[in-house]
Amino acid sequence: MRTLRGEAVDRPAVCFYEINGLDEHPDSTDPFTIYTHPSWRPVIDLAAERTDRIVMRPVPWRAQGPDGLAGLVSDTVEVRDGSRFATHTVRAGTRTLVQRTRRDADVDTVWTLEHLLKDVDDLRAYLQLPAPAPGGRPDTAGVLAAEAALGETGIVMIDTADPLCLAASLFDMGEYTIVAMTEPDLFRRLLDRFAAVLLPRTEAIAEALPGRLWRIYGPEYATAPYLPPRLFEAYVCTYVRPMIEAIHRTGGFARIHCHGNLAGVLDAIVAMGADGLDPIEPPPQGDVLLRDVRSRYGRQLVLFGNLEISDLETLPPDRFADVVRRALDEGTAGEGRGFVLMPSAAPYGRVLPERTRRNYEIMVELATGA
């Protein structure tokens, strides 16, 4: 919290991102929990005992009254051949929209096999659906329970998508970029639809849970090479700026999550009033250097990163140590609000290689000096 406030600290914070020692459940009987493999236990314990934990939590919304989509939406889940298949179906006018996903037991990610919207006609049908029912309240129990479990060992970060993330993920990536480029008016109607729900809920959650760190994800959908920087203002800033303002009104902190190329949008992110930025990926995954971001924007932004997950998983420990030292040097050089050493993601396989385990240890050793 001192880092978020721009206050002096005795060392840089170090965080394993998704791995926090609270959510992994190594003793679970769920066959889809990868962390039950014994190779994960040392890193889970290390995260709990030696890192500055930032535990992500969405805040569920408890609707007031029946939803306008009742009877139009159905969901089914089937487990077969070691995988879990989910089907989401929406009846939109004369069209039946279908999304299918697959989750494999040994891989902690969800693959989208079929996206809900296939073309512009599907989008037009989707926009005719009834809007979600207004009213309701945030369910804060999950955040408060996590904070109680963490005590003084970390903080909870409220996790939310922006309207662009909700809109873009309805499409295959190729179709999304075409629609966003060639049908801007129609696409803005979709963003407006999501913003009409998301902004008031953000305001209510910020009131109920003041002073917390938030992560807003989705802006990367409007970065190069997907869309030109000129659309970042229309598709991101227009909608995220009021979310940040709502978070600030109750003393909270807004961290923007944006993978990939940042050079064309950094000025816009800062202008929105963001307090933090992650994961600031180094080239070739990104197109900026941490030292330059620190020099130009470090007085406003707390910088989270800039360790690439592929380096964490593949580099031999001596070379990874050099990468960590460079990130610590560049992330703390000169004057700035603060730096958190953090990878861009977490491994998602059931068996954690010994090299990766050792590289996690190096992060802690070099950040803490012990």
C-alpha positions in Angstrom: 0.0 0.0 0.0 2.9 2.3 0.6 4.1 1.6 -2.9 0.6 2.5 -4.3 0.6 5.7 -2.4 4.1 6.7 -3.6 5.6 6.5 -0.2 9.1 5.3 0.8 9.7 1.6 1.1 12.6 -0.4 2.3 12.7 -2.6 -0.9 10.7 -3.1 -4.1 7.6 -5.3 -3.7 7.7 -8.7 -5.3 4.6 -10.5 -6.5 4.0 -13.8 -8.4 0.9 -12.4 -10.1 -1.8 -15.2 -10.1 0.2 -17.4 -7.8 -0.5 -16.1 -4.3 -0.5 -19.1 -1.8 -4.2 -18.5 -1.1 -6.1 -19.7 -4.2 -4.1 -22.7 -5.4 -5.6 -25.4 -3.1 -2.9 -28.1 -3.4 -5.0 -30.5 -1.4 -8.1 -30.2 -3.6 -9.8 -33.3 -5.0 -11.0 -31.4 -8.1 -9.3 -33.2 -11.1 -9.1 -29.8 -12.9 -6.9 -28.2 -10.1 -3.4 -28.4 -11.5 -1.8 -27.3 -8.2 -2.3 -30.7 -6.6 0.8 -31.9 -8.3 3.6 -31.9 -5.7 5.9 -29.9 -8.0 3.8 -26.8 -7.3 4.0 -27.0 -3.5 7.4 -25.2 -3.0 6.3 -22.2 -5.1 2.9 -22.0 -3.4 4.6 -22.0 0.0 7.1 -19.4 -1.3 4.3 -17.1 -2.5 2.5 -17.3 0.8 5.6 -16.9 3.0 7.9 -14.5 1.1 6.0 -12.5 -1.5 3.9 -9.4 -1.3 0.6 -11.0 -2.3 -1.9 -9.3 -4.5 -5.0 -11.5 -4.6 -7.4 -10.8 -7.4 -11.1 -10.9 -6.8 -14.1 -10.1 -9.0 -17.0 -8.7 -7.1 -20.2 -10.5 -8.0 -23.4 -8.5 -8.7 -26.6 -9.5 -7.0 -29.4 -8.4 -9.3 -32.6 -6.9 -8.1 -35.6 -8.5 -9.8 -35.7 -10.8 -12.8 -33.1 -10.4 -15.6 -34.3 -9.3 -19.0 -32.4 -12.2 -20.5 -34.3 -14.8 -18.5 -35.5 -17.6 -20.8 -33.2 -16.4 -23.6 -29.9 -17.8 -22.3 -28.9 -21.3 -21.4 -25.6 -23.0 -20.3 -24.6 -26.6 -20.2 -21.4 -28.3 -19.0 -20.2 -31.7 -20.0 -17.0 -33.6 -18.9 -15.7 -36.2 -21.3 -12.3 -37.6 -22.2 -10.6 -35.7 -19.4 -11.9 -32.3 -20.6 -14.7 -30.0 -19.5 -16.8 -28.6 -22.4 -19.2 -25.6 -21.8 -21.8 -24.4 -24.2 -23.4 -21.0 -23.8 -26.5 -20.4 -26.0 -28.4 -17.2 -26.6 -31.7 -16.8 -28.5 -31.6 -13.4 -30.2 -34.6 -12.9 -32.4 -34.6 -15.5 -35.1 -30.9 -16.4 -34.4 -29.4 -18.9 -32.0 -26.0 -17.7 -30.9 -23.6 -20.3 -29.5 -20.3 -20.2 -27.7 -18.3 -23.3 -26.9 -15.2 -23.7 -24.7 -13.0 -26.5 -23.5 -10.9 -26.8 -20.3 -8.4 -29.7 -20.1 -7.6 -31.2 -16.7 -3.8 -30.7 -17.0 -3.9 -27.2 -18.5 -5.2 -24.2 -16.4 -6.7 -22.2 -19.2 -10.0 -22.2 -21.1 -9.9 -22.5 -24.9 -12.7 -20.9 -26.9 -13.7 -23.4 -29.6 -16.5 -21.3 -31.0 -17.2 -17.6 -30.4 -20.7 -16.3 -29.7 -20.8 -13.7 -32.5 -19.7 -14.8 -36.0 -20.5 -11.8 -38.1 -22.1 -8.3 -38.2 -25.6 -9.8 -38.5 -25.0 -11.7 -35.2 -23.9 -8.4 -33.7 -27.1 -6.7 -34.8 -29.2 -9.5 -33.4 -27.3 -9.3 -30.1 -27.9 -5.6 -29.8 -31.6 -6.2 -29.9 -31.5 -8.3 -26.7 -33.1 -6.8 -23.6 -30.7 -4.9 -21.4 -29.8 -6.5 -18.0 -32.2 -5.5 -15.2 -31.1 -2.3 -13.4 -30.5 -2.1 -9.7 -28.9 -4.6 -7.4 -25.9 -4.6 -5.1 -22.3 -5.8 -5.0 -21.5 -8.9 -3.0 -18.4 -8.0 -1.0 -18.1 -11.2 0.9 -15.4 -12.7 -1.3 -13.2 -9.6 -1.0 -13.6 -9.3 2.8 -13.0 -13.0 3.3 -9.7 -12.9 1.3 -8.6 -9.8 3.2 -9.2 -11.6 6.5 -7.2 -14.6 5.3 -4.3 -12.5 4.1 -4.0 -10.3 7.2 -0.9 -8.2 6.9 0.7 -10.5 4.2 -0.9 -8.9 1.2 -3.8 -7.1 -0.3 -6.9 -7.8 -2.4 -7.1 -6.3 -5.9 -10.6 -5.9 -7.3 -10.6 -7.3 -10.8 -12.9 -6.1 -13.7 -13.0 -6.1 -17.4 -13.6 -2.9 -19.4 -16.4 -2.6 -22.0 -13.9 -3.3 -24.8 -12.9 -6.6 -23.3 -16.5 -7.7 -23.0 -17.2 -6.7 -26.5 -14.1 -8.0 -28.3 -14.2 -11.4 -26.6 -17.6 -12.1 -28.2 -15.8 -12.5 -31.5 -13.0 -14.5 -33.0 -9.9 -12.2 -33.0 -9.9 -11.7 -36.7 -13.6 -10.9 -36.9 -13.3 -8.5 -34.0 -10.6 -6.4 -35.7 -12.6 -6.3 -38.9 -15.9 -5.2 -37.2 -14.1 -2.7 -34.9 -12.4 -1.1 -38.0 -15.2 -1.2 -40.5 -18.3 -0.8 -38.4 -17.3 1.8 -35.7 -20.9 3.1 -35.1 -22.2 -0.4 -34.6 -19.3 -1.4 -32.4 -19.7 1.7 -30.3 -23.3 0.7 -29.7 -22.0 -2.6 -28.3 -19.5 -0.8 -26.1 -22.2 1.6 -24.9 -24.4 -1.4 -24.0 -21.7 -2.9 -21.7 -20.7 0.5 -20.3 -24.3 1.2 -19.2 -24.1 -1.7 -16.9 -20.4 -1.7 -16.0 -20.0 2.0 -14.9 -22.8 2.1 -12.3 -21.6 -1.2 -10.9 -18.1 0.1 -10.7 -19.4 3.1 -8.8 -21.4 1.0 -6.4 -18.5 -1.4 -5.8 -16.1 1.4 -5.2 -18.5 2.9 -2.6 -18.9 -0.5 -0.9 -15.1 -1.3 -0.9 -13.3 2.0 -0.8 -9.5 2.5 -0.9 -8.7 -0.8 -2.7 -6.4 -1.5 -5.7 -8.3 -2.4 -8.9 -7.2 -4.0 -12.1 -9.0 -3.0 -15.3 -8.3 -5.4 -18.2 -9.1 -5.1 -21.8 -7.3 -2.1 -23.2 -4.8 -4.3 -25.1 -7.5 -5.1 -27.6 -7.1 -1.6 -29.0 -3.3 -1.7 -29.3 -1.1 -2.4 -32.3 -1.1 -4.7 -34.2 -4.9 -5.2 -33.6 -6.1 -1.7 -34.0 -4.4 1.7 -34.7 -3.7 3.9 -31.7 -6.2 6.5 -32.9 -9.0 4.1 -31.9 -7.7 3.8 -28.3 -9.4 7.0 -27.3 -12.7 6.0 -28.7 -12.8 2.4 -27.6 -10.8 2.5 -24.3 -10.4 6.0 -22.8 -14.1 7.0 -23.3 -15.2 4.2 -21.1 -12.3 3.5 -18.8 -11.7 7.1 -17.7 -15.1 7.3 -15.8 -14.3 4.0 -14.2 -11.0 5.3 -12.9 -12.7 8.5 -11.7 -15.3 6.4 -9.8 -12.5 4.4 -8.2 -10.6 7.6 -7.2 -13.6 9.2 -5.6 -13.5 6.6 -2.8 -9.7 6.6 -2.4 -9.0 3.6 -4.6 -6.2 2.9 -7.1 -6.7 1.9 -10.7 -4.1 -0.4 -12.4 -4.4 -0.8 -16.2 -3.6 -4.3 -17.5 -2.3 -4.2 -21.0 -0.1 -6.8 -22.7 2.0 -6.2 -25.8 2.8 -3.0 -27.5 2.4 0.1 -25.4 4.4 2.8 -27.2 1.4 4.2 -29.1 -1.0 4.4 -26.1 1.1 5.2 -23.0 0.2 8.9 -23.2 -3.5 8.0 -23.3 -3.2 5.6 -20.4 -1.6 8.3 -18.3 -4.1 10.9 -19.4 -6.9 8.7 -18.1 -5.5 9.1 -14.6 -4.3 5.5 -14.1 -2.3 4.8 -11.0 -0.5 1.7 -12.2 0.3 -0.3 -15.3 1.1 -4.0 -15.8 2.9 -6.1 -17.1 5.1 -3.7 -19.2 6.5 -6.6 -21.3 10.0 -6.2 -22.6 10.8 -6.5 -26.3 10.1 -8.6 -28.4 6.8 -9.2 -26.6 6.4 -5.5 -26.1 7.8 -2.4 -27.7 9.0 -0.2 -24.7 11.9 -0.4 -22.3 11.1 -0.3 -18.6 13.7 2.4 -18.0 12.0 4.7 -20.5 8.6 4.1 -19.0 10.0 4.9 -15.6 11.7 8.0 -16.8 8.7 9.4 -18.6 5.7 8.2 -16.6 7.1 6.9 -13.3 6.0 9.9 -11.2 2.3 9.0 -11.9 2.3 5.3 -12.5 3.3 2.5 -10.2 5.0 0.1 -12.6 4.3 -3.7 -12.3 6.5 -6.1 -14.3 8.6 -6.5 -16.3 9.5 -10.2 -16.3 8.2 -12.1 -19.3 6.6 -15.5 -18.5 8.6 -17.2 -21.2 11.8 -16.1 -19.5 10.6 -17.3 -16.2 9.8 -20.7 -17.7 12.8 -21.2 -20.1 15.8 -19.2 -19.1 18.6 -21.0 -17.0 18.7 -19.5 -13.5 21.9 -17.5 -14.1 20.5 -15.7 -17.2 17.1 -15.2 -15.5 18.9 -13.6 -12.5 20.4 -11.1 -15.0 16.9 -10.3 -16.3 15.6 -9.8 -12.8 18.5 -7.5 -11.8 17.9 -5.4 -14.9 14.2 -5.1 -14.1 14.9 -4.1 -10.5 17.5 -1.5 -11.6 15.3 0.0 -14.3 12.1 -0.1 -12.3 13.6 1.8 -9.4 16.0 4.2 -11.2 15.7 7.9 -10.4 12.5 9.3 -9.0 9.2 7.5 -9.3 6.0 6.5 -7.5 6.9 2.8 -7.1 7.8 -0.5 -8.7 6.5 -4.1 -8.2 8.7 -6.9 -9.6 6.2 -9.3 -11.3 6.0 -11.7 -14.2 3.6 -11.1 -17.0 1.6 -14.3 -16.3 1.9 -17.7 -14.5 2.7 -21.2 -15.8 -0.5 -23.2 -16.5 0.7 -26.8 -16.8 0.1 -29.4 -14.1 3.8 -30.2 -13.6 6.0 -27.2 -12.7 9.6 -27.7 -14.1 12.5 -27.5 -11.6 14.0 -24.6 -13.6 10.8 -22.5 -13.2 10.7 -23.2 -9.5 14.3 -22.0 -9.1 13.6 -18.9 -11.1 10.7 -18.0 -8.8 13.1 -18.3 -5.9 15.6 -16.0 -7.7 12.8 -13.3 -7.9 12.4 -13.3 -4.2 16.1 -13.5 -3.3 17.0 -10.6 -5.5 14.0 -8.4 -4.6 14.4 -8.9 -0.8 18.1 -9.3 -0.6 17.8 -12.6 1.3 
